[in-house]
Amino acid sequence: MAKQTSSGRWKQRQARDPYVRKAHAEGWRSRAAFKLQEILARERCLRRGAVVVDLGAAPGGWSQVAAAAVGEGGLVVAVDLLEFEPIPGVRFIRGDFCDESVIAALRSALGGRPVDLVLSDMAPNISGNWSVDQPRSMALAEQALEAAEELLKPAGGFIVKVFQGEGFAELVRTCRGHFATVRIRKPDASRAESREMYVVATGRRLV
Ligand SMILES: C[S@@+](CC[C@H](N)C(=O)[O-])C[C@H]1O[C@@H](n2cnc3c(N)ncnc32)[C@H](O)[C@@H]1O
């Protein structure tokens, strides 16, 4: 029997995944859309008219969910390294969120509007070497938290993907110092074998 490549295994897994099929059928750009939907349904931390920053937004599932939730009076500003097909109600900035010029472009797209919710689903290119991937994921989460601290209005929220491992407990502790409520979520659509978790922090305090 021919040996299967990792891309062959990935394609097979995608074809079998019920969330991939559901996303396709319902017009969501990624299965990740269901993770955010589930978190928002439980936390009720996004209202119509809100301003949202979506970091690591491509291909755009979370931005679609956020844009639908905030409606026409709201605003979603999305950032990613990769291309992004336009979504009504979403302003997109292409670039590395760790670059000061991208952060400046984000501030300018917000036009001084205080932010209700910062989302980060940023993930590094997975090398398969956990000792490399986990600290990279943690660095992205820390960068997102810094942005949240700068941009969020009082009582605002922050939802960030983090791979469990070194630095995870420290990040949660820092969030607890800045937000009234911090919960760790593993949505149903998050694959059981994935070490990803979502830190959901609400009620931003001014410290
Ligand atoms: C899991 S995907 C996001 C999926 C997205 N939330 C959705 O619903 O479609 C992670 C994204 O993070 C982006 N990313 C990783 N590092 C980044 C960085 N430094 N700046 C901006 N985007 C980054 C990747 O390009 C990738 O598109």
The ligand as an ORCA input file, in Angstrom:
! r2SCAN-3c Opt
* xyz 0 1
  C      -6.042     29.741     12.826
  S      -5.779     31.000     11.649
  C      -7.111     32.115     12.006
  C      -8.457     31.648     11.554
  C      -9.499     32.752     11.645
  N      -9.772     33.124     13.036
  C     -10.786     32.369     10.986
  O     -11.795     32.262     11.679
  O     -10.813     32.207      9.765
  C      -4.393     31.840     12.309
  C      -3.976     33.059     11.532
  O      -3.007     33.791     12.282
  C      -2.235     34.511     11.340
  N      -1.029     35.041     11.968
  C      -0.029     34.355     12.574
  N       0.934     35.191     12.997
  C       0.519     36.447     12.690
  C       1.089     37.742     12.873
  N       2.276     37.890     13.486
  N       0.425     38.814     12.431
  C      -0.787     38.664     11.799
  N      -1.374     37.457     11.594
  C      -0.733     36.365     12.034
  C      -1.966     33.464     10.269
  O      -1.567     34.070      9.046
  C      -3.307     32.744     10.181
  O      -4.096     33.217      9.125
*
